[in-house]
Every structure is written in structure tokens, then in C-alpha cells.
């Protein structure tokens, strides 16, 4: 049975009743943009497929209790939450510390913290100027502009391994040169 003519809300009502065809129609209608959104954020086909699977499995399992008013908004928010969870799960302690270090600029709540962030920003800028130009550029694209490695590689016409090499090089350099910064503050 073809349900393509039904609205998302009509499909959701059928889904609540356990209608498999409604579920399949929802999947076919929305899978491309969900997959594309995840892939754009994580840069991995496997992760995009896994998150799409988890999202749709959750939609099916929770169909009877769900009170979804706007399916596209629900799918986007649920997808974003799954992406965030995936990133948290993939982060190791070193990456988390680097994340904290870079995001210190964005989390200022007092004048002292603002000054500290200004000092941090100045020091980061000075250190980036000391790096090879390509290494600094890749660091900015990845850690400041939050571009996926795959996108950086494509944009700079480099292999993903080359991008990862430059990132590792820049992070090692920053870790070594920020040690005294933290003991001074």
C-alpha cells in the first residue's frame, strides 16, 4: 500500500497504531536529509548509517508514547542529540582537554574569566603565527571553524591522513607551548 500522499502527521497517527507501511514511508521520506546532516557533521558513512538506524529504531520503539507535533523538527533534534552523544563517546581525555582549551574563549561569565580568555586568545594567535602556515590553517579550520577532516581535505586538496598529520602536529605544539601559560595563570 502506497502512503506517499499522506502528510507527516497522518503518517505519525498510523505509526502510533503500529502501521509498518507508515513507518517505511516516513523512513523513505526523511532518510536522505538525516543521513546527509549526520555525514556533514561527522564525516563518516558508518557513523551516519548507525545514527540513522538508531534514530529510526527509537522512532519505532517509542511510537505508542510519542507526542511528535512536527516530524521534521523532531527528527532533526533527535539526530543532533545522537550526533552529540556519538562525539562524546568518541572523545578521549586528550581530545576533551583540547576541546575545553579551545572553547574557553566562548565560556566567559566574569571579568577575570574574560581577561583570561583574552590572554588565551592572544597566546593562541601568537602560537599559530609560529606554526607552518598550512598546519595553522588546518588547525583553524578544524578546531575553530569546526570543519570535518574530510571537508578540510577536499577543500585543501589533501589526503585525510595529511590533514590528520597537520592536526596532530599543531595540537602537540600547542600542548607543549601552553604548559607554562596555565602555571602562570
C-alpha positions in Angstrom: 0.0 0.0 0.0 1.4 3.4 -1.0 1.0 6.1 1.7 3.2 8.8 0.0 0.2 11.1 -0.4 -0.3 11.3 3.4 1.1 14.2 5.5 3.7 13.5 8.2 1.0 14.0 10.9 -1.2 11.4 9.2 1.7 9.0 9.0 2.5 9.6 12.7 -1.1 8.7 13.6 -0.8 5.4 11.7 2.7 4.8 13.1 1.2 5.1 16.7 -1.1 2.3 15.8 1.9 0.1 14.7 1.5 0.5 10.9 4.6 -0.8 9.3 3.9 0.9 5.9 3.6 4.3 7.6 7.0 3.7 9.2 8.5 2.7 5.9 7.0 5.8 4.3 8.5 8.0 7.0 11.8 6.4 6.5 11.8 6.8 2.7 10.7 10.4 3.0 13.3 11.5 5.5 16.3 9.3 5.4 18.3 11.3 2.8 18.3 14.6 4.8 19.0 12.8 8.1 21.9 10.8 6.6 23.3 14.0 4.9 23.1 16.0 8.1 24.9 13.4 10.1 27.5 12.8 7.4 28.1 16.5 7.1 28.7 16.7 10.9 30.7 13.5 11.5 32.3 12.9 8.0 31.8 9.1 8.3 29.4 6.9 6.3 29.4 4.3 9.0 28.5 6.8 11.7 25.8 8.3 9.6 24.3 4.9 8.9 24.5 3.9 12.6 22.8 7.1 13.7 20.1 6.9 11.1 19.5 3.3 12.2 19.4 4.3 15.9 17.0 7.2 15.2 14.6 5.1 13.2 14.7 2.3 15.7 13.9 4.7 18.5 11.1 6.2 16.5 9.6 2.7 16.0 10.1 1.5 19.6 8.6 4.7 21.1 5.8 5.1 18.6 3.0 4.5 21.1 4.1 7.0 23.7 5.4 9.7 21.3 3.7 13.1 21.1 5.5 14.4 18.0 4.0 17.6 16.7 6.4 18.3 13.8 8.2 15.2 12.5 11.0 17.1 10.7 11.8 19.1 13.8 11.7 16.0 16.0 14.0 14.1 13.6 16.5 17.0 13.4 16.6 17.4 17.2 16.9 13.7 17.9 19.5 13.4 15.2 21.5 16.3 16.6 21.3 14.7 20.1 22.6 11.4 18.7 25.5 13.2 16.9 26.4 14.9 20.2 26.3 11.6 22.0 28.4 10.0 19.3 31.0 12.7 19.6 31.1 12.5 23.4 31.6 8.7 23.1 34.4 9.1 20.6 36.3 11.8 22.6 39.1 10.5 24.6 40.6 12.5 27.5 43.2 14.3 25.4 40.6 15.4 22.8 38.3 16.5 25.6 41.1 18.7 27.1 41.8 20.2 23.8 38.1 20.9 23.3 38.0 22.6 26.7 41.1 24.6 25.9 39.7 25.9 22.7 36.2 26.6 24.0 37.4 28.6 26.9 37.0 31.6 24.7 33.3 31.1 24.4 32.5 30.5 28.0 33.2 33.7 29.9 31.0 34.7 32.7 33.1 37.2 34.8 35.6 39.9 34.1 38.5 37.7 35.3 37.5 35.0 33.0 37.1 37.5 30.2 40.7 38.7 30.8 41.9 35.2 31.0 40.2 34.4 27.7 41.7 37.5 26.1 45.2 36.4 27.3 44.4 32.9 26.0 43.3 34.3 22.6 46.4 36.4 22.3 48.7 33.5 23.2 46.9 31.2 20.8 47.2 33.7 18.0 51.0 34.1 18.7 51.5 30.4 18.7 49.6 30.0 15.4 51.9 32.5 13.8 54.9 30.4 14.8 53.4 27.3 13.1 53.9 26.4 9.5 51.2 28.2 7.5 49.4 25.0 6.3 49.5 23.5 9.8 48.0 26.6 11.4 45.3 26.9 8.6 44.3 23.3 9.2 44.1 23.8 13.0 41.9 26.9 12.5 39.6 25.1 10.1 39.2 22.0 12.3 39.2 23.4 15.8 38.0 26.9 15.4 35.7 26.7 12.4 34.8 23.1 13.4 35.1 21.7 9.9 35.2 17.9 9.5 38.6 16.4 8.4 37.1 15.1 5.2 35.8 18.6 4.2 39.2 20.2 5.0 41.0 17.5 2.9 38.7 18.2 0.0 39.0 22.0 0.3 42.8 22.0 0.5 43.2 19.1 -2.0 45.0 16.9 0.6 44.5 13.4 1.8 42.7 12.9 5.1 45.9 11.4 6.6 47.8 14.6 5.7 45.1 16.7 7.4 45.3 14.4 10.5 49.1 14.8 10.5 48.9 18.6 10.5 46.3 18.5 13.2 48.4 16.2 15.4 51.4 18.4 14.8 49.6 21.6 15.7 48.0 20.1 18.9 51.3 18.7 20.1 52.9 22.2 19.5 50.1 23.9 21.4 50.1 21.5 24.3 53.9 22.0 24.7 53.6 25.8 24.5 50.6 26.2 26.7 52.1 24.4 29.7 53.6 27.5 31.1 50.5 29.5 30.3 48.4 27.5 32.8 51.0 27.6 35.5 51.3 31.4 35.1 47.5 31.9 35.5 
